[in-house]
């Protein structure tokens, strides 16, 4: 499939097929970030559906994924129609109900958004299919809940419980949005909720029990994920009017035409004037919408998600909570589209000055249908075909095949860092490389999204040295300027290459002029492995003049003053700043976090370390005695954070350099110790102590690494996760069946 995220999702569907065949839903994968837990932070229910299509029809995962996209569109189409009918149009004659419902559906599906940050079909084409699928489940869930409010049929609560659980197993951010919608619903119908508080407590307990694996993974492991703000790096144009009109007008302005005039002409020529009508109908009928018992809830939802789409500060305020403003805009536009027919209804009727309802709605639907047929989201996103292979020229496919063969020739243990640029060209997306390297059998140093690893945030910072042109996600952490300020005499000695080496990366592949210029600048640090014009694959070589030493342990004084471990993110920041000083001093080593448990056995760690650096915020009680005790076991130095990040004077740097000069060099090769798997406290190993290093990787202290058992994730957690997901799915199936069988429709009301 064509699209931005879509190729990466197909790879994840293949990885999930491996997981479920082994009887688990979560696990470990070398596909991304050089080894990282998979489906801990990106719930896999959608991939479960893809696997079912693949299994039942005996077709490829790629074909199954294509079918799942079509089914998602159908599901989304029906959910919007059902939601509008249930809350707004249930009392109208069927033919009017159908027209009003189709008007809302077509209004949503005709929207022209901006790429991956768009909504509707544009977003689905670019890869937001899973969130769109989850949004359809949200609408079904609210309808089933409101069915219970109206009829008090217990079976509706069964369906609601199943749908709510499945939403959490489908898309984490959408489940958070869904939780907010439920809060709005419960507040709106608070008297009903209070009367049935016992039933809702039981439902809450069931949902909590079923979704506990998802909640546990989020609370337990979310510190290892990086905050993502896509709109921060690439601000989207979130327009109710659609972006296609603006694109045409902008192109006309480059040819000398007036931008405003060109925009107005295209707005009316394309039929997008209907969006302006919808906007005015909403504005002038807002009070009526919000005062009506039938439309008050959907109006409130519209306003709340409009706020979220404009303001994503909550993503900064709440820890490990990501707010994608364009996803919030999708929720807003769904509710806005559902309200659109209500606006049409407001200007029709039998009163004087009103338009006749049926002809008016019929005319609007015809206009929308023509607009829908004329809008091709695939071509709008500059893909000649929705199928990936058909969207490429014969020359591009041939180049793809040759490059894949070159990559297959790399050593099995190779870890490749691809050059990623933001472009719609064949090799221009971050998710293009994932399936390419996957099919070549080579490990990828990056992955589908930085929601899954803090490592991408580190790459984001170190790419300031020579690779600033690369695609980068927005992040809640940005200390690039401080890192650049530590550059020695303004010269780049290959900081980025040193960082990649510390990460275990062995090869680079790229094709842009900037990439080749960087390779020419550091030609003594690379070895060309293969050339497939315009691509060049190189092996990264260590700096020959750097002195090599055993790892350095890093401790924060809070560990012995307040008994607090070094925080994951704080350690990565401090250790990477310290690496800049070590690099400038001509040393190559690793920096290892020492936690509370390891400090208690520091004498056992001492043979594996060259020194220990103790960071202190300010002079604390007991630091002198601690340093004296520590220095008797291993060379140690105390550094004030304020003097290092960034340094106020040269005294601290001189003291650090003098300290390093007293440490003997290690001539043994440390490369085998530079593990390439991401550090994750869920990993376990027998007789092996896992530590966190300065690249967010795990570091194994072992005399003989060949005999060290590879750390693995406990399988029981993945089994429980799979059981919870299957039970949730079964609850949905049972709920659907029983709600369709009148015999089981128990009710407290008289029929």
C-alpha positions in Angstrom: 0.0 0.0 0.0 1.1 3.6 -0.7 1.2 6.1 2.2 3.4 7.5 4.9 2.8 5.2 7.8 1.2 2.3 5.9 4.3 0.4 4.9 5.5 0.4 8.5 2.1 -0.9 9.7 2.3 -3.8 7.3 5.7 -4.8 8.9 4.1 -4.6 12.3 1.2 -6.8 11.1 3.8 -9.4 10.0 5.5 -9.1 13.4 2.2 -9.6 15.2 1.6 -12.8 13.1 4.8 -14.2 14.6 3.8 -13.2 18.1 0.3 -14.7 18.0 1.6 -17.9 16.4 3.8 -18.3 19.5 0.8 -17.8 21.8 1.5 -14.2 22.9 0.5 -10.6 21.9 3.6 -8.7 23.1 7.3 -9.5 22.8 10.7 -8.5 21.6 11.6 -7.5 18.0 14.8 -6.7 16.3 12.9 -4.9 13.5 13.2 -1.5 15.1 15.5 0.5 17.3 18.1 -2.3 17.2 15.8 -4.4 19.4 12.8 -3.1 21.3 9.7 -4.4 23.0 6.9 -4.6 20.5 3.2 -3.9 21.1 3.8 -2.7 24.7 3.0 0.9 23.6 1.1 0.4 20.4 -1.9 -1.9 21.1 -2.2 -4.7 18.4 -5.9 -5.4 18.1 -6.0 -4.1 14.5 -3.1 -6.3 13.6 -5.1 -9.2 15.1 -7.9 -8.5 12.7 -5.5 -8.4 9.8 -4.1 -11.7 10.9 -7.6 -13.2 11.0 -8.2 -12.1 7.4 -4.8 -13.5 6.4 -5.5 -16.8 8.2 -9.2 -17.3 7.1 -8.7 -16.5 3.4 -5.1 -17.8 3.1 -3.8 -14.6 1.6 -0.7 -12.5 2.2 -0.4 -10.1 5.1 -0.2 -7.2 2.5 -3.5 -8.3 0.9 -5.1 -8.8 4.2 -4.1 -5.3 5.3 -5.6 -3.8 2.1 -8.9 -5.6 2.8 -8.8 -4.3 6.4 -8.5 -0.7 5.1 -11.6 -1.2 3.0 -13.5 -2.7 5.9 -12.4 0.2 8.1 -13.9 2.7 5.7 -17.1 0.7 5.6 -17.2 0.5 9.4 -16.4 4.2 9.8 -19.0 5.1 7.2 -21.7 3.1 9.1 -20.7 4.3 12.5 -21.1 8.0 11.6 -24.5 7.3 10.0 -25.6 5.2 13.0 -24.5 7.8 15.6 -26.3 10.6 13.7 -29.4 8.6 13.3 -29.4 7.5 16.9 -29.0 10.9 18.5 -30.5 13.2 15.9 -32.6 11.6 13.2 -34.4 8.6 14.8 -37.9 10.4 14.7 -37.7 11.3 11.0 -39.2 9.2 8.2 -36.7 6.7 6.8 -36.1 8.4 3.5 -35.3 11.7 5.3 -33.2 9.9 7.9 -31.1 8.3 5.1 -30.5 11.6 3.3 -29.6 13.4 6.5 -27.3 10.6 7.6 -25.6 10.4 4.2 -25.1 14.1 4.2 -23.0 13.9 7.4 -21.1 10.9 6.1 -20.3 12.5 2.8 -19.3 15.7 4.4 -16.7 13.9 6.5 -15.4 11.6 3.7 -15.0 14.5 1.2 -12.7 16.4 3.4 -9.2 17.2 2.0 -6.7 17.2 4.9 -3.0 17.6 5.0 -1.2 14.3 4.6 -0.7 12.2 7.7 -1.9 15.2 9.7 -5.1 15.2 7.8 -8.3 13.4 8.6 -10.9 11.3 6.8 -9.8 9.3 3.7 -6.7 11.4 3.3 -5.5 10.3 6.8 -6.4 6.7 6.0 -4.4 6.7 2.8 -1.4 8.1 4.7 -1.6 5.6 7.5 -4.0 6.8 10.2 -6.2 3.8 9.4 -5.9 2.3 13.0 -7.0 5.5 14.7 -9.9 5.8 12.1 -10.9 2.2 12.9 -10.8 3.0 16.6 -12.9 6.2 16.1 -15.6 4.0 14.5 -15.5 1.8 17.6 -15.9 4.9 19.8 -19.1 5.9 17.9 -20.5 2.4 18.2 -19.6 2.4 21.9 -21.4 5.6 22.7 -24.5 4.4 20.8 -24.5 1.1 22.8 -24.2 3.1 26.0 -27.1 5.4 25.0 -29.2 2.4 24.0 -28.9 1.2 27.6 -30.0 4.6 28.8 -33.1 4.5 26.7 -34.1 0.9 27.2 -32.2 -0.4 30.3 -31.4 -3.6 28.4 -28.5 -5.3 30.2 -27.2 -6.8 27.0 -26.4 -3.2 25.7 -24.0 -2.9 28.7 -22.4 -6.2 27.6 -21.7 -4.7 24.1 -20.6 -1.4 25.6 -18.1 -3.2 27.9 -16.7 -5.2 25.0 -16.4 -2.2 22.7 -14.8 -0.1 25.5 -12.2 -2.8 26.2 -11.4 -3.3 22.5 -10.9 0.4 22.1 -8.1 0.3 24.6 -6.5 -2.7 22.7 -6.8 -0.8 19.4 -5.2 2.7 19.8 -4.0 4.2 23.0 -4.5 7.9 22.2 -8.0 7.3 20.9 -8.8 5.4 24.0 -7.8 8.4 26.1 -10.0 10.6 23.8 -12.8 8.0 24.3 -12.4 8.2 28.1 -12.9 12.0 27.9 -16.0 11.6 25.8 -17.4 9.2 28.4 -16.7 11.7 31.1 -18.7 14.3 29.1 -21.5 11.7 28.6 -21.7 10.8 32.2 -21.8 14.4 33.2 -24.5 15.2 30.7 -26.7 12.3 32.0 -25.5 12.3 35.6 -28.9 11.6 37.1 -29.3 8.5 35.0 -25.8 7.4 36.0 -26.5 7.9 39.7 -29.7 5.8 39.4 -27.7 3.0 37.8 -24.4 3.4 39.7 -24.3 -0.3 40.7 -24.5 -1.5 37.1 -21.8 1.0 35.9 -19.5 0.0 38.8 -19.8 -3.6 37.6 -19.1 -2.5 34.0 -16.2 -0.5 35.2 -14.7 -3.4 37.0 -15.1 -5.7 34.0 -13.5 -3.2 31.6 -10.7 -2.5 34.1 -10.0 -6.2 34.5 -10.0 -6.8 30.7 -7.8 -3.8 29.9 -5.4 -4.2 32.9 -2.5 -5.4 30.6 -2.7 -2.2 28.5 -3.0 0.0 31.6 -0.1 -1.8 33.3 2.2 -1.5 30.4 1.5 2.2 30.1 2.0 2.9 33.8 5.0 0.6 34.3 7.0 1.2 31.1 6.0 4.6 29.7 9.1 6.3 31.0 10.9 4.6 28.1 8.9 6.3 25.5 9.5 9.8 24.1 6.9 12.5 24.1 5.9 13.2 20.5 4.5 16.4 19.0 4.4 16.0 15.3 2.8 19.3 14.7 5.7 21.0 16.7 8.2 20.0 14.0 5.8 20.3 11.0 2.9 22.6 11.8 -0.2 21.3 10.0 -2.8 23.4 8.2 -5.9 22.2 10.0 -8.7 23.9 8.0 -12.4 23.2 8.1 -12.5 24.4 4.5 -9.9 21.8 3.4 -6.4 22.2 2.2 -6.8 21.3 -1.5 -8.3 24.8 -2.3 -5.4 26.5 -0.6 -2.9 24.3 -2.6 -4.4 25.3 -5.9 -4.5 29.0 -4.9 -0.9 28.9 -3.7 0.2 27.4 -7.0 -1.6 30.1 -8.9 0.1 32.8 -6.8 3.5 31.5 -7.8 2.4 32.2 -11.4 1.6 35.8 -10.5 -2.1 35.5 -9.7 -3.7 37.1 -6.6 -3.7 34.5 -3.8 -7.0 35.7 -2.2 -8.8 36.0 -5.6 -7.5 32.6 -6.7 -8.6 31.0 -3.4 -12.1 32.5 -3.7 -12.6 31.3 -7.3 -11.3 27.8 -6.5 -13.5 27.6 -3.3 -16.7 28.0 -5.4 -15.5 26.1 -8.4 -14.6 23.0 -6.4 -17.8 22.9 -4.3 -15.9 23.6 -1.1 -18.2 26.5 -0.6 -20.4 24.0 1.2 -17.9 24.0 4.0 -18.4 27.7 4.5 -22.1 27.1 4.6 -21.6 24.4 7.2 -19.5 26.8 9.3 -22.0 29.6 9.2 -24.9 27.2 10.0 -23.0 25.9 13.0 -22.1 29.4 14.3 -25.6 30.9 14.0 -27.3 27.8 15.4 -24.8 27.0 18.1 -27.1 28.2 20.9 -30.0 26.1 19.5 -27.7 23.0 19.1 -26.4 23.3 22.7 -29.8 23.8 24.2 -31.4 20.9 22.5 -31.3 17.6 24.6 -30.7 15.6 21.4 -27.7 17.6 20.2 -26.2 19.0 23.4 -23.7 16.1 23.9 -22.4 16.2 20.3 -22.0 20.0 20.4 -20.0 19.8 23.6 -17.8 17.1 22.1 -17.2 19.3 19.1 -16.1 22.3 21.2 -13.8 20.2 23.4 -11.9 18.6 20.6 -11.7 21.8 18.7 -9.9 23.1 21.7 -7.6 20.1 21.8 -6.8 20.5 18.1 -5.7 24.1 18.6 -3.9 23.6 22.0 -1.7 20.5 22.6 -0.1 21.9 25.8 -1.6 19.0 27.8 1.0 16.8 26.1 3.7 18.9 27.9 1.8 19.1 31.2 0.8 15.4 31.7 3.7 13.0 32.0 4.1 10.5 29.2 0.8 11.7 27.7 0.9 12.5 24.0 -1.6 14.9 22.4 -1.6 14.9 18.6 -3.5 17.9 17.7 -4.3 16.6 14.2 -5.8 13.4 15.8 -8.0 15.7 18.0 -8.9 17.6 14.9 -10.2 14.3 13.4 -12.4 13.8 16.4 -13.6 17.4 16.1 -14.4 17.0 12.4 -16.3 13.8 12.9 -18.6 15.5 15.4 -18.8 18.7 13.2 -19.8 16.5 10.2 -22.5 14.8 12.2 -23.9 18.2 13.2 -23.8 19.5 9.6 -27.2 18.0 8.5 -28.7 19.5 11.7 -27.7 22.9 10.4 -29.4 22.1 7.1 -32.5 21.1 9.0 -32.4 24.4 10.9 -33.1 26.4 7.7 -35.9 24.2 6.4 -39.5 23.6 7.5 -43.0 24.7 6.8 -42.7 28.1 8.4 -42.5 31.3 6.4 -39.0 32.0 5.1 -37.9 28.3 5.5 -36.9 26.1 2.7 -38.6 22.8 2.0 -36.7 20.0 3.8 -36.7 17.2 1.2 -35.6 19.2 -1.8 -33.0 21.0 0.2 -31.4 17.9 1.7 -31.6 16.1 -1.6 -29.8 19.0 -3.3 -27.0 19.1 -0.6 -26.5 15.3 -0.8 -26.2 15.5 -4.6 -23.6 18.3 -4.4 -21.7 16.3 -1.7 -21.8 13.1 -3.8 -20.4 14.9 -6.8 -17.7 16.4 -4.6 -16.9 13.0 -3.1 -16.6 11.3 -6.6 -14.3 14.1 -7.9 -12.0 13.9 -4.9 -9.3 11.3 -5.2 -7.3 11.2 -1.9 -4.6 9.0 -3.4 -3.8 11.4 -6.2 -4.3 14.3 -3.9 -1.4 12.9 -1.8 0.6 12.6 -5.0 0.5 8.8 -5.3 -0.4 7.5 -8.8 -2.0 4.4 -7.3 -3.1 3.2 -3.8 -1.0 0.1 -4.4 2.7 0.7 -3.6 4.2 -1.3 -6.5 1.8 0.3 -9.1 2.6 3.8 -7.8 6.3 3.3 -8.7 8.0 3.5 -12.1 9.8 0.5 -13.5 13.1 2.3 -12.9 12.3 2.9 -9.2 11.3 -0.7 -8.7 14.5 -1.9 -10.3 16.5 0.4 -8.1 14.6 -0.8 -5.0 15.5 -4.4 -5.9 19.2 -3.7 -6.5 19.4 -1.7 -3.2 17.7 -4.6 -1.3 20.3 -7.0 -2.7 23.1 -4.7 -1.6 21.6 -4.6 1.9 21.2 -8.4 2.0 25.0 -8.7 1.5 25.7 -6.9 4.8 26.7 -9.1 7.8 23.9 -10.7 9.7 24.7 -8.7 12.8 24.7 -5.4 11.0 22.7 -2.5 12.5 21.8 0.1 9.9 21.0 3.8 10.4 19.2 5.1 7.2 19.2 8.7 6.2 15.6 9.8 6.4 14.2 12.9 4.7 10.6 14.2 4.6 9.5 13.7 1.1 6.8 12.0 -1.0 9.6 10.5 -3.2 10.1 6.8 -3.1 12.9 6.8 -0.5 11.7 9.9 1.3 9.7 8.7 4.3 10.8 7.4 7.7 8.6 4.4 7.2 9.8 3.4 3.7 13.0 2.1 5.2 11.3 -0.1 7.7 9.9 -2.6 5.2 13.0 -2.4 3.0 15.4 -3.3 5.7 12.9 -5.8 7.1 12.7 -7.6 3.7 16.4 -7.5 3.4 16.8 -9.2 6.8 18.8 -6.3 8.2 18.2 -4.7 11.6 16.9 -1.1 11.5 18.3 1.4 14.0 15.0 3.4 13.9 11.4 2.3 13.8 7.8 3.1 13.0 7.4 6.0 15.5 9.2 7.7 18.3 6.3 6.9 20.6 8.0 3.6 21.0 11.6 4.6 21.9 13.5 7.4 23.6 16.4 6.5 21.4 14.9 8.6 18.5 15.1 11.6 20.7 18.8 11.1 21.2 19.2 10.7 17.4 17.3 13.9 17.0 19.9 15.8 19.1 23.1 14.2 17.7 21.9 14.8 14.2 22.6 18.5 14.7 26.2 17.6 13.8 26.0 17.1 10.1 22.5 15.7 9.6 20.2 18.6 10.4 18.5 18.1 7.1 17.0 14.8 8.2 13.4 14.2 9.0 12.7 14.7 12.7 9.7 14.4 15.0 8.7 17.0 17.5 9.6 16.1 21.0 9.1 17.4 24.5 12.9 17.3 25.1 15.1 19.7 23.2 18.7 20.5 24.4 20.3 20.7 21.0 21.6 24.2 21.6 23.3 23.2 24.8 24.9 20.2 23.1 26.1 22.4 20.2 27.6 24.8 22.7 30.0 22.1 23.9 31.5 21.6 20.4 35.2 21.9 20.6 36.5 25.1 18.9 33.5 24.9 16.5 34.9 21.8 14.8 32.9 18.6 14.2 35.2 15.6 14.9 32.5 13.2 14.0 30.2 13.5 17.0 27.3 11.9 15.2 29.4 8.9 14.1 30.7 8.5 17.6 27.2 8.5 19.0 26.1 5.8 16.4 29.1 3.7 17.3 28.2 3.9 21.0 24.7 2.8 20.0 26.0 -0.3 18.3 25.3 1.0 14.8 27.6 -0.5 12.2 26.5 1.0 8.9 24.9 4.1 7.3 22.9 4.3 4.1 21.9 7.5 2.4 21.5 9.3 -0.9 21.2 13.1 -0.6 24.0 15.6 -1.5 24.2 16.5 2.2 24.8 12.8 3.0 27.6 12.5 0.5 29.2 15.8 1.6 29.3 14.5 5.2 30.9 11.3 4.0 33.5 13.2 2.2 34.2 15.4 5.2 34.7 12.3 7.4 36.1 9.9 4.9 38.7 8.7 7.4 35.9 7.5 9.6 34.0 5.4 7.0 34.5 2.5 4.7 32.4 2.4 1.6 30.7 -1.0 1.4 28.4 -0.7 -1.6 27.3 2.0 -4.1 24.0 1.8 -5.9 23.6 5.3 -7.3 22.4 7.5 -5.7 22.7 5.4 -2.6 25.9 4.7 -0.8 26.3 2.2 2.1 29.2 2.8 4.4 30.6 1.1 7.5 31.4 3.4 10.5 35.0 3.2 11.8 36.2 4.3 15.2 38.4 7.4 15.6 41.9 6.1 15.5 43.3 8.8 17.7 40.8 8.3 20.5 41.9 6.7 23.7 39.8 3.7 24.7 38.8 3.0 28.3 36.5 0.8 30.3 33.0 2.2 30.9 32.5 5.0 33.4 29.8 4.7 36.1 27.5 7.7 36.7 25.9 8.3 40.0 23.7 11.2 41.2 24.3 12.4 44.7 20.5 12.1 45.4 21.1 8.4 45.4 22.9 8.5 48.8 21.5 11.8 50.0 17.8 11.1 49.4 17.9 7.5 48.2 16.5 8.4 44.8 17.7 6.6 41.6 18.9 8.6 38.6 15.8 9.3 36.4 15.9 7.6 33.0 15.6 10.9 31.0 17.8 12.9 33.4 20.5 10.3 33.1 20.4 10.3 29.3 20.7 14.0 29.2 23.6 14.3 31.7 25.5 11.3 30.2 25.3 12.7 26.7 26.5 16.1 27.8 29.4 14.3 29.6 30.1 12.3 26.4 30.7 15.6 24.6 33.5 16.4 27.1 35.0 13.0 26.9 34.9 13.2 23.1 36.6 16.6 23.1 39.3 15.2 25.5 39.9 12.3 23.1 38.3 9.4 24.9 36.0 6.7 23.7 34.0 4.9 26.3 30.5 4.2 27.6 28.7 5.8 30.5 26.7 3.5 32.7 24.0 4.4 35.2 24.5 3.1 38.7 21.3 2.6 40.6 20.6 2.0 44.2 21.0 -1.8 44.1 24.2 -1.7 42.1 25.7 1.0 44.4 25.3 -1.4 47.3 27.6 -3.9 45.4 29.9 -1.3 43.8 32.9 -3.5 44.7 31.6 -6.2 42.3 31.1 -3.7 39.5 34.5 -2.0 40.0 36.5 -4.5 37.9 34.3 -3.7 34.9 34.5 0.1 35.3 37.4 2.5 34.7 36.0 5.3 37.0 32.9 6.7 38.6 31.5 10.3 38.1 29.2 11.6 40.9 26.9 14.4 39.8 25.6 16.8 42.4 23.1 19.7 42.2 24.7 21.4 45.2 27.0 20.5 48.0 25.1 18.0 50.1 25.4 16.5 53.5 27.6 13.4 53.5 29.1 13.9 50.1 32.7 14.1 51.3 32.5 10.9 53.4 30.8 9.1 50.5 33.4 10.2 48.0 36.2 9.2 50.4 34.7 5.7 50.8 34.0 5.4 47.0 37.5 6.5 46.1 39.0 3.6 48.1 37.2 1.2 45.8 37.4 2.9 42.4 38.8 6.2 40.9 36.0 8.8 41.5 35.3 12.5 40.9 32.5 14.8 42.1 31.2 17.3 39.6 28.5 20.0 40.2 25.8 19.9 37.5 25.8 23.7 37.3 29.5 23.6 36.3 29.1 21.0 33.6 25.8 21.6 31.9 27.0 23.8 30.3 30.4 24.6 31.9 30.7 28.1 33.5 34.5 28.1 33.3 37.4 25.9 32.3 38.3 24.8 35.8 35.8 21.9 35.9 36.9 20.7 32.4 40.6 20.9 33.4 39.9 18.9 36.6 38.0 16.3 34.5 40.8 16.0 32.0 43.4 15.7 34.7 41.3 13.0 36.3 40.9 11.1 33.0 44.6 11.2 32.4 45.2 9.3 35.6 43.0 6.4 34.4 44.9 3.7 32.5 43.7 3.0 28.9 42.0 -0.2 28.1 43.4 -1.9 25.0 40.8 -4.6 25.0 38.1 -4.3 22.4 34.9 -3.0 24.0 32.8 -3.4 20.9 31.4 -6.7 22.0 30.2 -5.1 25.2 28.3 -2.3 23.4 25.0 -4.1 23.3 22.5 -2.9 20.6 19.3 -3.8 22.4 17.3 -1.0 24.0 17.3 -1.0 27.8 14.0 -2.1 29.2 13.4 -3.1 32.8 10.9 -5.7 31.7 13.8 -7.7 30.3 15.2 -10.5 32.4 18.3 -12.7 32.2 19.9 -15.4 34.4 23.2 -14.5 36.1 23.5 -11.3 34.0 23.2 -7.8 35.4 21.6 -5.4 32.9 22.6 -1.7 33.1 21.5 1.4 31.3 24.1 3.1 29.1 24.2 6.7 27.7 22.4 5.7 24.4 19.4 4.1 26.1 20.8 0.6 25.3 21.3 -2.2 27.8 24.8 -3.0 28.9 25.7 -6.5 30.1 28.5 -6.9 32.7 29.9 -10.3 32.1 33.4 -11.8 32.0 32.4 -14.0 29.1 29.7 -12.5 27.0 29.6 -15.5 24.7 28.2 -17.5 27.6 25.8 -14.8 28.7 22.2 -15.7 28.1 20.3 -13.2 25.9 17.9 -11.2 28.0 14.3 -11.8 27.2 10.9 -10.5 28.2 8.8 -12.7 30.4 6.3 -14.5 28.1 3.5 -14.7 30.7 2.8 -10.9 30.3 2.2 -11.4 26.6 0.0 -14.4 27.2 -2.1 -12.4 29.7 -2.3 -9.5 27.2 -3.5 -11.8 24.4 -6.1 -13.4 26.7 -7.4 -10.0 27.7 -7.7 -8.9 24.1 -9.4 -12.1 23.0 -11.9 -12.0 25.8 -12.7 -8.4 24.9 -13.2 -9.4 21.3 -15.4 -12.3 22.4 -17.5 -9.9 24.5 -18.1 -7.7 21.5 -19.1 -10.7 19.4 -21.5 -12.0 22.1 -22.9 -8.5 22.6 -23.6 -8.0 18.9 -25.3 -11.4 18.6 -27.4 -11.1 21.7 -28.6 -7.5 20.8 -29.9 -8.9 17.5 -31.8 -11.7 19.2 -35.0 -10.4 20.8 -35.2 -13.4 23.1 -32.2 -12.3 25.0 -33.1 -8.6 25.1 -34.0 -8.5 28.8 -35.5 -5.2 29.8 -36.7 -3.5 32.9 -39.2 -1.5 30.9 -42.6 -2.4 29.6 -42.7 -2.9 25.9 
